Amino acid sequence: MHTPQIGIVTGAGSGLGRATVTQLRQLGATVEAWDKNEHTLATLPTDEHVRTHVIDITDESHVSTAAAEAISHHQGIDFVVNCAGAYLYTSLEETTTEQIRKLHDLNIIGPTLVVQAFLPALRSSRGSIVNVASTVALKPTASNSHYAASKAALAQLTRCWALELGPDGIRVNAIAPGPIRTSLFRNAGMTEAQENELLDTRTATLPLRRAGTPEEAAIWIARLALEDNWTTGAIIPVDGGMSL
Ligand SMILES: NC(=O)c1ccc[n+]([C@@H]2O[C@H](COP(=O)([O-])OP(=O)(O)OC[C@H]3O[C@@H](n4cnc5c(N)ncnc54)[C@H](O)[C@@H]3O)[C@@H](O)[C@H]2O)c1
């Protein structure tokens, strides 16, 4: 690993993204922490190695302006972590077109816009991209089909980008996390009881019989982002065995 490294983490205000910022800092990296939610972002500990920016990754001009500023400020960028995302827990019958468009806009188009904005900088640094997919991208589950489809798309983008960008020295990988208690489920409009039922049901059958933590996912995200290794196009399950 060559340090110091500088990169972007989207969805940095809470959950896996927030834990990733902490993990990256512990490993000596400098982070541009992006999130749409100014309130959670404001509580993220900052120092000269962590700058926060309120950014909606579905807004193309916002992303490209912020990316240009970050590249200019740091004179380059070494990694991009696409962690921002949303969940949708509805039956097929009840899912609306608007919900599907909004979800795919955030979970598929958003990460694409972020990667596009940093591509020249990543080519210069021979950098790294880490996407956050999901176990449900690999293993079908009921009542979240469009969320699963959006994460399967992100997993496939990861593999395709690994092929396309590999000759430029850019590594592209993803983690596929299993159930982790974060604000994801409440932000999707689920009640506390629905969230508990979903997480309890899923974890009851996991080989490791427990939910994960944001920190357990962040370890893998940071490793893939920072370590100059031979891994690309990998979708690494971090899921207590759920994908088995
Ligand atoms: N928690 C789980 O069980 C789980 C499992 C598998 C995958 N994931 C994935 O992990 C990632 C992080 O989720 P989490 O569980 O930490 O949830 P979270 O809700 O705690 O974090 C998601 C973050 O993304 C931000 N965000 C949402 N829309 C945005 C936008 N348009 N622009 C910028 N930021 C935006 C939110 O404000 C929030 O801070 C997501 O992509 C999620 O799909 C989570």
The ligand as a Gaussian input file, in Angstrom:
#p B3LYP/6-31G(d) Opt

LIG

0 1
 N      -27.607000      -2.029000       5.741000
 C      -27.679000      -3.140000       5.032000
 O      -28.200000      -4.163000       5.493000
 C      -27.105000      -3.172000       3.643000
 C      -26.966000      -4.421000       3.028000
 C      -26.467000      -4.475000       1.740000
 C      -26.103000      -3.322000       1.078000
 N      -26.248000      -2.126000       1.695000
 C      -25.866000      -0.920000       0.944000
 O      -24.925000      -0.195000       1.692000
 C      -24.960000       1.167000       1.276000
 C      -24.989000       2.054000       2.511000
 O      -26.229000       1.819000       3.166000
 P      -26.387000       1.889000       4.753000
 O      -26.933000       0.605000       5.189000
 O      -25.149000       2.403000       5.353000
 O      -27.604000       2.929000       4.845000
 P      -27.652000       4.416000       5.388000
 O      -29.049000       4.886000       5.110000
 O      -27.168000       4.462000       6.785000
 O      -26.617000       5.201000       4.454000
 C      -26.928000       5.583000       3.134000
 C      -26.445000       7.001000       2.958000
 O      -26.626000       7.400000       1.586000
 C      -27.026000       8.767000       1.597000
 N      -27.704000       9.120000       0.360000
 C      -28.944000       8.744000      -0.022000
 N      -29.249000       9.320000      -1.203000
 C      -28.176000      10.066000      -1.567000
 C      -27.893000      10.904000      -2.679000
 N      -28.797000      11.086000      -3.668000
 N      -26.696000      11.505000      -2.734000
 C      -25.791000      11.343000      -1.740000
 N      -26.004000      10.589000      -0.665000
 C      -27.190000       9.950000      -0.570000
 C      -27.963000       8.856000       2.791000
 O      -28.167000      10.194000       3.196000
 C      -27.229000       8.002000       3.814000
 O      -26.339000       8.771000       4.604000
 C      -26.200000       1.320000       0.391000
 O      -25.790000       1.350000      -0.955000
 C      -26.987000       0.062000       0.692000
 O      -27.815000      -0.320000      -0.373000
 C      -26.721000      -2.017000       2.974000

